Amino acid sequence: MKILVVDDSPTMRDITSSTLRAADYEVLEAEHGEEGLKVLSNTPVDLIISDLNMYKMGGFEFVSRVRALPEYEYTPIMFLTTEDSDDFKRVGREVGASGWMVKPFEPKELIKVVKKLAQ
């Protein structure tokens, strides 16, 4: 399974990607939404994990634009963010997010959620 991790924090991108690679997932990385769209245009992925608050293009816009692409209409997309308000989660669902997880995360929990979304 190929997963795209989009996060403007190099540390969080590394932690998330390392956790996924340790569970035998193939991981691609992007620093923000614009870069994430470029990655998706070149390489198909099976699941996307995105931060919410990023420069250049934030998570809500990124997910909205991904959902507009026919090949990613049904691809699972999870927000991995520090935001945990119901309003943010509601908007996340409205733009097309499949799941939501709050940072910091437990590695086992991340893998559990990824497995669930990948079904």
C-alpha positions as CSV (number, residue, x, y, z in Angstrom):
1,M,0.0,0.0,0.0
2,K,1.3,3.4,-1.0
3,I,0.6,6.4,1.4
4,L,1.2,10.1,0.9
5,V,2.1,12.1,4.0
6,V,1.5,15.8,3.7
7,D,2.9,18.0,6.5
8,D,4.9,21.2,6.6
9,S,6.7,20.1,9.8
10,P,9.8,18.1,8.7
11,T,9.8,16.5,12.2
12,M,6.2,15.4,12.0
13,R,6.6,14.2,8.4
14,D,9.6,12.1,9.5
15,I,7.9,10.6,12.6
16,T,4.7,9.8,10.6
17,S,6.6,8.4,7.6
18,S,8.9,6.3,9.9
19,T,6.0,4.9,11.7
20,L,4.3,3.8,8.5
21,R,7.5,2.4,7.0
22,A,8.1,0.3,10.1
23,A,4.7,-1.2,9.4
24,D,5.8,-2.0,5.8
25,Y,3.9,0.7,4.0
26,E,5.4,2.6,1.1
27,V,5.5,6.3,1.9
28,L,5.7,9.4,-0.3
29,E,6.1,12.8,1.3
30,A,5.0,16.4,0.6
31,E,5.7,19.6,2.5
32,H,2.3,21.3,1.8
33,G,-0.9,20.9,-0.3
34,E,0.6,22.3,-3.5
35,E,3.4,19.8,-3.4
36,G,1.0,17.0,-2.4
37,L,-1.1,17.7,-5.6
38,K,2.1,17.5,-7.7
39,V,3.0,14.1,-6.1
40,L,-0.5,12.8,-6.8
41,S,-0.3,13.9,-10.4
42,N,2.8,11.7,-10.9
43,T,2.2,8.7,-8.6
44,P,-1.0,7.0,-7.6
45,V,-1.5,6.4,-3.9
46,D,-3.9,4.3,-1.9
47,L,-4.3,6.6,1.2
48,I,-3.5,10.2,2.1
49,I,-2.6,11.6,5.5
50,S,-2.6,15.4,5.7
51,D,-1.9,18.0,8.3
52,L,-4.5,20.8,8.5
53,N,-2.5,24.0,9.1
54,M,0.2,24.3,6.4
55,Y,1.6,27.2,4.4
56,K,1.0,27.6,0.6
57,M,-2.1,25.4,0.7
58,G,-3.7,24.2,3.9
59,G,-5.4,20.8,4.5
60,F,-9.0,21.8,3.8
61,E,-8.2,23.2,0.4
62,F,-5.8,20.3,-0.4
63,V,-8.5,17.7,0.4
64,S,-11.1,19.6,-1.5
65,R,-8.9,19.7,-4.6
66,V,-7.9,16.0,-4.2
67,R,-11.6,15.1,-4.0
68,A,-12.2,16.9,-7.3
69,L,-9.8,14.5,-9.1
70,P,-11.8,11.6,-10.4
71,E,-9.0,9.1,-9.6
72,Y,-9.1,10.1,-5.9
73,E,-12.8,10.5,-5.4
74,Y,-12.9,7.4,-3.1
75,T,-9.3,7.3,-1.8
76,P,-9.2,7.4,2.0
77,I,-7.9,10.7,3.4
78,M,-7.1,11.3,7.0
79,F,-6.3,14.5,8.8
80,L,-3.4,14.2,11.3
81,T,-3.4,17.5,13.1
82,T,-3.3,19.4,16.4
83,E,-6.8,20.7,15.9
84,D,-9.5,18.8,17.6
85,S,-12.6,21.0,17.7
86,D,-15.9,19.7,16.5
87,D,-16.1,22.6,14.0
88,F,-12.8,21.6,12.4
89,K,-13.9,18.0,12.2
90,R,-17.2,19.0,10.7
91,V,-15.5,21.0,8.0
92,G,-13.1,18.1,7.5
93,R,-16.0,15.8,6.8
94,E,-17.6,18.4,4.5
95,V,-14.4,18.6,2.3
96,G,-14.1,14.9,2.1
97,A,-11.9,13.6,4.9
98,S,-12.4,9.9,5.8
99,G,-10.8,10.2,9.3
100,W,-9.3,12.5,11.9
101,M,-6.4,11.9,14.3
102,V,-4.9,14.4,16.8
103,K,-1.2,14.9,17.2
104,P,0.8,13.8,19.0
105,F,-0.1,10.2,18.2
106,E,0.7,6.8,19.4
107,P,2.3,4.8,16.6
108,K,0.1,1.8,17.2
109,E,-3.0,4.0,17.0
110,L,-1.9,5.5,13.7
111,I,-1.3,2.0,12.2
112,K,-4.7,0.9,13.6
113,V,-6.5,3.8,11.9
114,V,-4.6,3.3,8.6
115,K,-5.6,-0.3,8.5
116,K,-9.2,0.6,9.2
117,L,-9.3,3.2,6.5
118,A,-7.6,0.9,4.0
119,Q,-10.3,-1.7,4.2
